[in-house]
């Protein structure tokens, strides 16, 4: 059993990454159903919480079935971070996480997210402010450094541990890389071998298959892994990995019927949380991912983008099932192909 403060997790847990406009309660519920051990909210602006901004407050919504659940905050001001941690504490999450890794320009320009990697002293002050303002365990997610010429994760790991954080997630890219190129997990391995580090170290970046989990776990010896983009439209990845680790065999991939079921669940929970019209509009970003690799789906996807009610979705799902049943695709399996050097899933 692995612990983050008093939070108990499996020996080698799999975490759902905090992703803006993705890791909301409906999506988290699906990932929890399919095996995620620990999940984090979308990142929340400390300044937004203090201003009582509606969007920021809405992101504080958590539910008991999600536990253990962490809420992630970001900002570049010590007082604001401390105050926002106290606000977060009122909704009783299990963990408070600090985002020192977001590479997006509008966040970095405010001296927050990965922008703090340029000033480790500020990072330490911000972390201390949060740790000292809450009784909850505090974790951090960050990157290797600003660019390849300023990788400072070794110093960051030691100094943040001294601040009192209970776990560290490392996205094995620099800010300059954004989400491009390959994640360099050798740095994570080096942190794990540091005799001064005794908090759990979670690896993040490029985890998109059970085979890669086995390889990276053996090579880099981290304490668990955080999965982000690979779970978008594919929440099954968590249980697929766990099954492979336990048995050495791959689970059958979700067929089209499984995917339609997941889309319907996601849409229903989005409608409940956001209201039917807005929930269905915001589902539009997910359809391409859920149906990636399904043959002849382009026209169907366009029709999903025109949906505004759950009844319209039910009607369309019925049409899709009828069409693909004739083509014998509906209960077929998904098999891994490689197109243009990238893995893809195709329905057979």
N, C-alpha and C positions, 0 to 999 in steps of 0.2 A: 504494500500500500504506500502511495506517495501522498505527502501532505503539503499544502500551501497554507501555512499557519495552522488553523484548526480544520480546514477544508480537506476532506479525505477524497482521494482519487484512486483509480486503478494503478498498478505498478508502472505501467507505461501508457499514460492517457493520450487521447486525441482531442485536440481543442479546435473549436470553430473560431476562425479569426474574426475580429471586429472589422466589418466592411461597410463603409458609408453607402447608404441607400440599398443595402442588401441584407445586413444582419439585423433585421427587425423581428419582432415577435413571431409573425407568421412563418418566416423562413427558419428561425431558430427552432420553432416547434417541429418542423419537418426533420431538421438535422438531429434533434434530440430523439425523435422516433427511430431514426436510422443510425443511432449509435454514438453521437457526439458525447464526450464525457464532461466537457466544460465549455461553456459558450460565453461570449462577450457581446455586449450591446454595440450598436454603431457608436463611433466616437462622438462625444458631446463637448461642445465648447464651454469652458469654464465661465467665460464672459456671458455667454447666452443663458446659462443657468442663473447667474446672478441678476441679469436683467429680467429674468422670468420669461424669456422668449418661449413662445408656444411650442415651436419645433423642438427646442432643446428639452423642454419639460416632457414632451410626448415620448422622447427617447428613454425616459426613466421608467417606462412601463415594463415591469417584469412579472412573471407568474410562477407560482410554486412548482409547477411541473417542469420548469426549466432548470431547477437547482441541480448542482451548483451553477450560479450565474454571476458574472462579473460585469460591472459597468465601467466603461472606459471614458476618461476625460482628457482634454488637452488644453494647453494654454501656455503663455509665456510670462505670467505675472504670479509671483508667490502668493500674495494675499488672495487673489482670485481663485487660484488652485486650491488653497486651503479652505476657502468658503464653499467652493463647489463640492469638495469632498464631504463637507458636513451636510450639504443638501442631498448628495447622493446617499449618504448614510441613512437618511430618513425613510427611504424606500426599502431598506434592509436587503441589499444584495449580499452575496457571500464574499465578494472581492471588489476592491477598487483597483482599476488598472490605469496606468498613465501612458499616453501615446507620445513616444519620442521617435516615431518612425514614419509618420505620414509624409510622403514626398511631394504632395500637391502644392503648387505654387502659392495659392491663396492662404494656405495654412503656414507654410514656411516663411512667407513674407511677414507674418505676424510674430515671428520669433517663436513659433510653436512647432509641434510635430518633429520632423527630422531636422528642422532648422536649429533646434537646441543642440544638435551634435557638434555644432561649431563652437559651443561654449559649455564645456563640461562642468565648470563651476556653477553656471546657471542651472544646468540639469540637476546637479546635486541640491542646490537650494530649493528648486521646485519640488523635488522628490521629498526632501525633509519636511517641507511645508505640508505636503499631503499626508505623509506618515504620521506626523505629530498631531494632525487634526482629526484622525479617525481611529477607532478601535479595530476596524476591519483590516484583514491582511491586504497589503498593497503589492501589486505586481507591476512590471514595466514591459512594454514592447518597444523595441528599438531596432536600428540597423547597424551595419558594421562601422559606418562613419559617413562623412559627407561625400567623399570620393576616394578613389584608390590611393591617392597621395596622403590621405588623412584618416586612415582606418584607426579608430581609437577604442574599439570594443573591449580590449583588455582592461584599459583604465576605467572605462565606463562600468563594466561588470563589477570590478572590485569596489569602486566608490559607491555605486548604488546599493550593493550588499551592505556596506558600512552604514548606509542611511536607514537600513531596516526593511528593505523590500524582501518579500518572501519567495519570489520566483522571477525569472527573467526570460522573456521570449526574444529570440534574435532572428530577424529576417536577414538572411545571409546575402544581402545586397547592400550597396551604398545608396545614398540618396540620389547621386548622379545617375545611377542605373535605372531609377524608377522601378519599372517591372520588366525591364528588358534584360537580355543576356542571361547567363546562368548564375544561380545562387552558389556562392562559394562556402560550403559547409566546413571546410578545413578550419576556418576561424572558430566555428562552434566547437569543434573537436578540441582546439587548443584551450578554449575557455573551460571546458569540462576537465581537462588535464591539470588545470591550475590548482595547486593544493590549497590556495587561499579561498577558493570558491566552494561553498557548501550548500547553496540554495539550488533548487531545481532549475535546470536550463532546458528550455524548449526550443526546438529548431523549427524554422519556417522558411518556405521558399522552394518551389518546384516539386512539392509532394503531390503527385497526381495518379499514383498507382500502388497497389499492394506490394509489387515487386520492388519499387523504389523505396518504400518504407523499410523493407527487410534489408536492402543494401545500405541505406543511410544509417539505420540503427546499428548495423554491424560496424560500419566504417567510422562513425562519428560519436557513438555512445552518448547521445543526449538522453534526457529523462522523459521525453515525450515529444509530440509533434503537433504543430498548429497547421491546420489546413484552411486555405482561403479560397482562391479562385476555382480550384478543382471541385469545390462543393457547390458552386453556383449552377443550378439546374441539375445537379447530380448529388443529392444528399445521401444517396446509398453508399457513397465512398467510405464512410466510417465503418459500417458493418462489413463491407467487402474486405477492408483491410484487416479487421479483427478476425474474420473467418479465415483469411489466408494465413495470418500469424498462428492461429490455433491449429489449423489442419494441414497447411501447406497446399491447399486446393483453392481454386478460385470459385466464388459464387457465380451462379448464372446472372448475367447482367439484366437489368430491368427491361422488359419488353414494352411495346407501345402501350399496352393496357396499364402497366405499372406507371408509366409516365403520365398518361392521361389522369389516372387516379391522383397522382402527386400534384399535378397542376390544379385539379379541382379542389383538393384540400387546401393548397396554398391560396387559391383565389377566395375560397370561403372564409378562411381565417383573416385574409387581408380585408375582405368586406366587413367582417365583424369588428376589426380593429380601426379601420380608417373610414368606414362607410362604403356602401356598395359601389357607387360610381368611382370615387377616388381609388378605392382598393383595386378595382378592375383596371383602371387606367395605369396604375403603378405596377400592375402585373406584366405590362407589355414588355418591360425590359427582360423578363425571364423566359419568354416563350422560345427564343432562339436557342437558349441553353438546354431547356428541357427536351427539345425535339431535334437536337443536333444529331445528324447522321440518319434521320428518318428519310427514306427516299420519297421523292415527289411531294414534299411537304411545304414547298414555298407558297403555293396558293392558299393552303390551309392556314399557314401562319399569318398571312395577310388578313384572313377572316377573323382570327383570334384577336388581332389588333383593333378590330371594330366592335368588340364586345363591351357592353356597359352594364350588363346585369348577369346574375348567376343563372337565370333561366336561359338567357341567350347562350351562355357557356354550355349548359347542359344539352341544349339542342344541337350545338355545333359538335360537341363531343360524341353525341349519338351518330351524327353524320360521319364523323371521322371513323368511328368504330365500324360502321356499315361498309364504308369504302375499303378500309384495310382488311376487313374480314374476307372480302371477296378476293383480295390479293394475297391472303394467308400471312399477312404481316403482323396481325394484331397480337398474337401470342408467341411470336418468334423470339429468339434470343438476340442479344446484342453482342457483337464480336468486335474485337479491336482491330482496326486497320491503321495504316499509316499513310497520310496524304501530305505531300510536300514536306516530309520530314517531321510532321506533327501527328501525334496520336489522335485518332477520331473513333467514334463509335457508330456502327452502321447496323440498321435493323435487317435481319434476315427472316 
